[in-house]
C-alpha cells in the first residue's frame, strides 16, 4: 500500500478540508444520528433537499451530493450494514461501501477523501473487524488507482483512532 496516500486523524469529519467526505448514511439519506446527523447539521438544509432527489440508497452502495456549508465540496453517502452477527453478508456489504464510495469519488475527480468508521456506531459492526475491512479495501484501491490521491480515516474517538492507526501501520 502507498502509505503516503493514506492517513488517520482524530477529528470531526465535518471540519476537514478535503474534496469529499463520506457520510455513514441510512437508506433514506435524509439524516439521522451519529456522523450522519452531524454532516446534515453542518451542511445545512440544502443537503437534505438534494438527498430527497436521490430517492434513497441501498446498503453497500454510494451516492454523491454537494457539500453546501461544509469545507468539503462533496458528500458521498454510503449505507453500511447493520451488524447481525456476521453471517448475513455484513463484511461484503461493508467492503462494497468503501469500493463504491471510491468509485464515485474517482468519477468526480476527487483528489482527497475522508471516511468515518462506517457502520461502527448505531449499526454495531465490531470496530476491529470494520477497520480491517476498511483499510484492506482502501489499500487495494490505492494500489490500483490514481484517484483519490489521498484517503483519510477520520476517527471521532480514541478507540477508533488507535484501531485505524494500528491497521494502517500493519499494512506497511
Backbone bond lengths (Angstrom), bond angles and torsions (degrees), N, CA, C in turn:
res aa  C-N    CA-C-N  psi(-1)  N-CA   C-N-CA  omega(-1)  CA-C   N-CA-C  phi
1 X - - - 1.449 - - 1.525 107.83 -
2 X 1.310 116.54 139.58 1.465 121.24 175.07 1.523 107.76 -77.53
3 X 1.324 115.58 91.67 1.462 122.24 -173.22 1.524 112.42 -62.78
4 X 1.323 117.27 -23.54 1.463 119.98 178.49 1.519 112.14 -69.81
5 X 1.309 117.18 -16.10 1.470 121.46 -178.95 1.524 112.83 -96.18
6 X 1.321 117.32 1.28 1.461 120.37 -177.10 1.522 109.41 -128.62
7 X 1.326 115.79 140.44 1.451 120.55 179.63 1.513 111.77 -139.73
8 X 1.307 115.12 162.58 1.462 122.70 176.79 1.517 106.27 -131.10
9 X 1.324 116.25 126.68 1.463 120.76 178.64 1.525 109.47 -131.97
10 X 1.314 114.54 148.53 1.467 119.50 171.28 1.519 104.62 -97.29
11 X 1.336 115.95 106.07 1.462 119.52 -171.76 1.519 111.08 -161.81
12 X 1.315 113.99 163.58 1.461 122.95 171.02 1.525 106.41 -81.66
13 X 1.316 117.13 114.06 1.464 121.48 -175.72 1.534 112.48 -58.57
14 X 1.323 117.09 -26.57 1.468 119.95 -178.34 1.522 112.79 -72.62
15 X 1.316 117.20 -10.40 1.464 120.96 -178.38 1.535 113.33 -106.82
16 X 1.320 116.77 -0.68 1.457 120.39 -176.24 1.529 111.78 -76.52
17 X 1.311 114.89 139.52 1.463 121.80 177.96 1.527 108.87 -95.67
18 X 1.327 114.43 80.44 1.456 123.53 176.97 1.526 106.76 -129.57
19 X 1.319 116.63 165.71 1.468 119.42 179.43 1.522 112.01 -65.56
20 X 1.340 116.73 -38.36 1.466 121.19 -177.38 1.516 110.31 -143.25
21 X 1.318 114.54 145.02 1.457 120.40 168.96 1.523 107.52 -116.53
22 X 1.312 115.46 150.46 1.456 120.80 178.27 1.522 108.13 -99.40
23 X 1.320 114.60 133.98 1.446 121.79 177.97 1.521 108.94 -102.28
24 X 1.318 116.89 125.41 1.462 122.30 172.13 1.522 106.52 -79.79
25 X 1.318 115.10 85.97 1.460 122.77 -169.54 1.527 112.61 -91.46
26 X 1.326 114.57 170.73 1.460 119.83 168.27 1.531 107.33 -99.76
27 X 1.308 117.45 173.84 1.465 120.58 -173.40 1.524 113.97 -64.00
28 X 1.321 118.21 -23.10 1.471 120.37 179.67 1.529 112.23 -78.28
29 X 1.332 116.67 -23.53 1.471 124.58 -174.06 1.529 112.94 64.71
30 X 1.312 117.66 13.36 1.467 120.42 -173.63 1.520 113.93 -100.80
31 X 1.315 117.35 18.86 1.459 120.12 177.71 1.508 111.27 96.74
32 X 1.301 115.01 161.15 1.456 121.52 -178.89 1.505 109.05 -173.08
33 X 1.312 115.89 -141.63 1.456 120.47 179.25 1.511 111.55 -96.03
34 X 1.307 116.28 -174.83 1.457 122.67 175.02 1.514 113.82 55.43
35 X 1.335 115.77 -139.87 1.463 121.18 -177.26 1.525 110.93 -63.22
36 X 1.320 116.98 -34.73 1.463 121.58 179.47 1.526 110.61 -59.19
37 X 1.312 116.88 -50.90 1.462 120.99 179.00 1.514 112.05 -63.65
38 X 1.332 116.73 -40.12 1.465 120.91 179.72 1.528 110.93 -63.14
39 X 1.313 117.58 -42.07 1.467 121.10 179.00 1.514 110.32 -65.65
40 X 1.301 118.05 -44.69 1.468 120.87 179.13 1.531 111.38 -62.38
41 X 1.329 117.05 -42.16 1.470 119.41 179.21 1.531 110.98 -64.84
42 X 1.327 117.04 -43.64 1.460 120.67 -177.28 1.533 112.36 -70.51
43 X 1.321 117.17 -34.59 1.471 120.96 -177.95 1.522 112.04 -76.27
44 X 1.333 117.26 -27.55 1.455 120.94 -178.27 1.522 112.28 95.79
45 X 1.327 116.56 172.24 1.469 121.26 -173.29 1.527 114.37 -65.33
46 X 1.307 117.79 -19.42 1.464 120.36 179.14 1.529 111.59 -62.80
47 X 1.332 116.03 -31.58 1.463 119.62 179.48 1.529 110.35 -62.50
48 X 1.304 117.52 -47.99 1.468 120.54 179.50 1.530 110.74 -62.81
49 X 1.325 116.38 -36.60 1.466 119.34 178.81 1.530 110.75 -63.25
50 X 1.336 116.99 -43.76 1.464 119.30 177.92 1.525 110.93 -68.14
51 X 1.325 117.43 -39.26 1.459 120.89 179.63 1.531 111.86 -60.64
52 X 1.325 117.21 -35.54 1.465 120.04 177.72 1.528 111.43 -58.00
53 X 1.319 116.22 -33.02 1.463 121.31 -178.60 1.540 112.28 -73.28
54 X 1.330 116.96 -15.93 1.462 120.98 -177.87 1.525 113.00 -85.70
55 X 1.331 117.61 -13.47 1.470 123.23 177.03 1.526 112.71 57.99
56 X 1.329 115.46 43.26 1.458 120.99 173.92 1.518 114.01 78.96
57 X 1.318 113.87 -175.90 1.470 120.96 -177.37 1.527 107.82 -154.69
58 X 1.319 116.03 139.86 1.464 120.82 179.12 1.528 110.41 -84.01
59 X 1.332 117.95 151.96 1.461 120.55 175.29 1.531 111.25 -54.59
60 X 1.327 115.02 137.13 1.451 121.46 -179.79 1.520 114.18 87.76
61 X 1.310 117.47 -8.42 1.464 122.03 -179.21 1.529 110.04 -103.60
62 X 1.335 116.23 173.78 1.462 120.89 -179.20 1.526 109.67 -145.97
63 X 1.322 115.18 145.05 1.466 122.93 176.00 1.525 108.38 -135.84
64 X 1.325 116.31 155.46 1.465 120.82 -174.02 1.525 111.47 -118.28
65 X 1.329 114.33 144.98 1.469 121.85 172.81 1.529 107.93 -135.84
66 X 1.298 114.77 171.99 1.463 120.28 171.23 1.522 108.99 -69.02
67 X 1.333 115.70 162.92 1.462 121.03 -179.73 1.521 113.74 -92.49
68 X 1.317 116.84 -14.38 1.462 123.11 179.77 1.520 112.32 52.96
69 X 1.319 119.66 -112.18 1.477 121.61 -174.16 1.536 113.79 -84.47
70 X 1.305 116.78 3.08 1.465 121.29 177.83 1.525 110.00 -80.35
71 X 1.338 117.98 156.16 1.467 119.21 172.22 1.541 111.74 -63.15
72 X 1.334 117.02 -29.39 1.467 122.05 179.22 1.526 110.12 -75.36
73 X 1.325 115.73 139.85 1.464 121.33 178.04 1.522 111.44 -69.83
74 X 1.324 116.38 -34.09 1.465 122.28 -174.47 1.522 111.90 -125.90
75 X 1.342 114.94 152.56 1.467 122.17 166.81 1.522 106.13 -121.82
76 X 1.308 115.79 123.67 1.458 121.13 174.93 1.519 106.62 -103.07
77 X 1.323 115.29 116.45 1.466 121.81 -176.51 1.520 108.66 -94.80
78 X 1.315 116.47 127.05 1.460 120.84 175.98 1.522 108.67 -131.24
79 X 1.307 115.69 146.05 1.460 121.37 -177.68 1.516 108.51 -109.92
80 X 1.319 115.30 112.19 1.456 120.87 179.16 1.512 111.72 -83.34
81 X 1.324 115.91 169.90 1.462 120.66 179.19 1.524 111.81 -80.07
82 X 1.303 114.91 149.51 1.457 121.07 168.76 1.529 106.20 -83.22
83 X 1.332 116.61 128.75 1.462 121.36 -178.82 1.518 110.04 -66.03
84 X 1.345 115.49 126.86 1.464 121.58 178.79 1.516 110.82 -127.75
85 X 1.329 116.37 25.28 1.454 120.01 177.71 1.519 114.20 107.19
86 X 1.315 117.93 -8.95 1.454 121.00 175.02 1.516 116.23 94.66
87 X 1.312 117.66 0.10 1.470 120.41 -177.71 1.529 112.46 -108.20
88 X 1.319 117.65 11.37 1.471 121.20 -176.11 1.529 111.46 -115.92
89 X 1.328 117.00 25.27 1.456 121.10 177.59 1.517 114.67 80.49
90 X 1.334 116.91 17.03 1.458 120.35 -176.67 1.530 112.74 -60.24
91 X 1.341 117.15 -39.40 1.463 120.11 -178.77 1.527 110.90 -60.43
92 X 1.324 117.80 -46.53 1.462 121.19 -178.18 1.525 111.41 -67.22
93 X 1.322 117.30 -37.78 1.467 119.64 178.16 1.532 109.62 -64.47
94 X 1.332 116.77 -42.67 1.462 119.40 178.79 1.532 110.90 -64.89
95 X 1.320 117.45 -43.35 1.466 120.70 177.50 1.527 110.09 -58.69
96 X 1.308 116.57 -41.03 1.461 121.29 178.88 1.528 111.76 -62.86
97 X 1.315 117.50 -34.40 1.472 120.86 176.97 1.529 110.43 -56.59
98 X 1.320 116.12 -45.84 1.462 120.38 -178.85 1.528 111.09 -69.69
99 X 1.338 117.08 -44.29 1.472 120.06 179.95 1.527 111.62 -62.72
100 X 1.328 116.76 -48.92 1.471 118.58 -176.93 1.525 111.28 -67.87
101 X 1.318 117.90 -34.72 1.467 120.40 176.39 1.527 110.08 -63.06
102 X 1.315 117.07 -42.23 1.462 120.79 179.21 1.531 111.15 -68.66
103 X 1.322 117.53 -36.18 1.470 120.82 175.95 1.525 110.76 -61.95
104 X 1.331 116.50 -45.85 1.466 121.29 178.66 1.531 109.86 -62.96
105 X 1.317 116.12 -42.96 1.465 120.29 179.28 1.530 110.57 -60.03
106 X 1.312 116.49 -47.93 1.468 120.69 179.62 1.523 110.85 -59.38
107 X 1.323 117.25 -44.06 1.465 121.89 -178.93 1.527 112.22 -61.60
108 X 1.328 117.12 -24.75 1.468 121.76 -179.48 1.532 112.42 -102.96
109 X 1.324 116.90 11.25 1.463 120.90 176.45 1.514 114.68 68.68
110 X 1.327 116.99 25.72 1.466 121.67 -178.73 1.528 109.77 -68.31
111 X 1.317 115.37 125.28 1.468 121.71 178.34 1.529 111.99 -88.55
112 X 1.339 116.82 -35.18 1.465 120.79 -177.57 1.527 109.33 -136.24
113 X 1.330 115.24 139.48 1.460 120.99 -175.52 1.523 109.47 -142.46
114 X 1.323 116.18 144.64 1.465 121.83 176.76 1.524 109.45 -120.31
115 X 1.320 115.27 132.72 1.467 122.64 177.46 1.518 109.93 -110.02
116 X 1.337 117.53 140.13 1.469 120.14 166.55 1.532 107.97 -85.56
117 X 1.291 117.53 -178.77 1.464 122.40 175.75 1.536 107.64 -83.56
118 X 1.324 115.89 83.53 1.465 123.04 -174.12 1.527 111.16 -56.72
119 X 1.314 115.93 132.41 1.474 126.01 174.94 1.518 115.69 73.37
120 X 1.334 119.16 2.13 1.467 119.78 -175.56 1.519 113.54 -90.26
121 X 1.315 117.64 -4.33 1.460 120.80 179.02 1.524 110.23 -90.49
122 X 1.329 115.94 -114.92 1.463 120.28 -176.58 1.533 112.52 -64.90
123 X 1.339 118.19 -17.54 1.472 120.44 177.86 1.531 111.86 -83.93
124 X 1.355 117.78 -6.37 1.464 125.90 167.80 1.527 116.01 62.75
125 X 1.321 118.93 22.04 1.465 120.14 175.76 1.526 106.99 -66.53
126 X 1.332 119.21 131.26 1.470 120.63 -178.65 1.537 111.30 -57.77
127 X 1.316 115.79 129.38 1.461 121.84 -172.37 1.528 113.14 -57.18
128 X 1.314 118.07 -49.66 1.473 119.81 -176.75 1.526 110.97 -62.39
129 X 1.291 116.90 -41.70 1.476 121.21 179.65 1.533 110.12 -66.13
130 X 1.335 116.91 -44.57 1.463 121.08 178.94 1.525 111.40 -62.89
131 X 1.320 116.11 -38.58 1.465 121.14 179.89 1.517 111.01 -63.73
132 X 1.321 117.20 -44.76 1.468 121.08 178.98 1.524 110.80 -60.87
133 X 1.311 116.80 -41.84 1.466 120.96 178.82 1.528 109.63 -64.57
134 X 1.323 116.84 -47.79 1.467 121.25 -177.85 1.523 111.40 -60.69
135 X 1.308 116.80 -50.00 1.470 120.89 -177.37 1.525 110.04 -66.54
136 X 1.320 117.25 -38.06 1.465 120.55 177.92 1.522 112.34 -63.69
137 X 1.317 116.87 -47.46 1.474 120.42 -179.58 1.522 111.29 -64.80
138 X 1.318 116.87 -45.79 1.465 120.35 179.51 1.526 110.22 -63.97
139 X 1.322 117.17 -41.29 1.461 120.73 179.04 1.518 112.04 -60.71
140 X 1.331 116.85 -45.73 1.468 120.08 178.38 1.529 110.68 -62.93
141 X 1.325 116.71 -40.57 1.461 120.64 179.04 1.531 110.66 -60.78
142 X 1.316 115.99 -48.35 1.466 120.30 -176.85 1.526 112.67 -65.29
143 X 1.321 117.03 -27.74 1.464 119.99 176.84 1.523 111.88 -69.44
144 X 1.332 116.73 -26.23 1.466 120.98 -173.55 1.530 114.17 -107.24
145 X 1.318 118.17 -20.31 1.467 121.37 -170.98 1.527 112.40 -125.84
146 X 1.329 115.38 149.85 1.470 120.98 177.79 1.529 112.30 -86.30
147 X 1.327 116.76 -29.11 1.469 120.57 -179.91 1.511 109.51 -115.66
148 X 1.306 117.40 143.29 1.459 127.78 -10.23 1.531 111.29 -65.28
149 X 1.303 114.48 151.15 1.454 120.67 179.71 1.511 113.43 -74.74
150 X 1.332 116.28 -25.57 1.472 121.35 -177.67 1.525 109.25 -141.57
151 X 1.322 115.92 132.84 1.466 123.05 177.33 1.517 108.00 -122.40
152 X 1.320 115.71 131.82 1.466 121.84 178.91 1.526 108.51 -121.77
153 X 1.314 115.68 134.62 1.456 120.99 170.11 1.525 106.64 -95.30
154 X 1.316 116.62 114.03 1.465 122.71 -179.05 1.521 108.57 -94.70
155 X 1.306 116.15 113.12 1.456 122.07 -176.02 1.523 109.92 -105.58
156 X 1.312 115.68 133.63 1.457 121.00 -177.18 1.526 112.09 -81.28
157 X 1.309 117.15 -34.85 1.471 120.11 -176.62 1.509 112.90 -125.96
158 X 1.335 115.05 172.88 1.464 121.88 -177.83 1.524 112.85 -62.82
159 X 1.330 117.30 -41.49 1.457 120.14 -177.11 1.529 111.03 -62.32
160 X 1.320 117.22 -47.25 1.471 120.69 178.80 1.526 110.11 -64.51
161 X 1.312 117.48 -42.69 1.461 121.41 -179.86 1.534 110.74 -57.54
162 X 1.321 117.12 -49.38 1.468 121.08 -179.50 1.538 111.13 -64.37
163 X 1.309 116.05 -39.63 1.463 121.02 -179.33 1.534 110.50 -63.43
164 X 1.324 116.87 -46.66 1.472 120.94 179.21 1.517 111.63 -67.59
165 X 1.330 118.01 -41.70 1.463 120.58 177.69 1.522 111.07 -58.47
166 X 1.315 116.72 -46.01 1.457 122.02 179.54 1.523 110.92 -61.38
167 X 1.322 117.51 -45.06 1.467 121.64 -178.58 1.529 111.25 -65.38
168 X 1.313 117.38 -41.72 1.470 120.24 179.69 1.533 110.10 -66.98
169 X 1.322 116.74 -45.02 1.466 119.77 -179.29 1.534 111.61 -64.51
170 X 1.316 117.56 -32.27 1.457 121.44 179.92 1.530 112.17 -67.63
171 X 1.324 117.16 -21.86 1.475 120.96 -178.91 1.525 111.93 -89.81
172 X 1.298 118.33 -0.29 1.483 120.40 179.80 1.494 111.70 -66.86
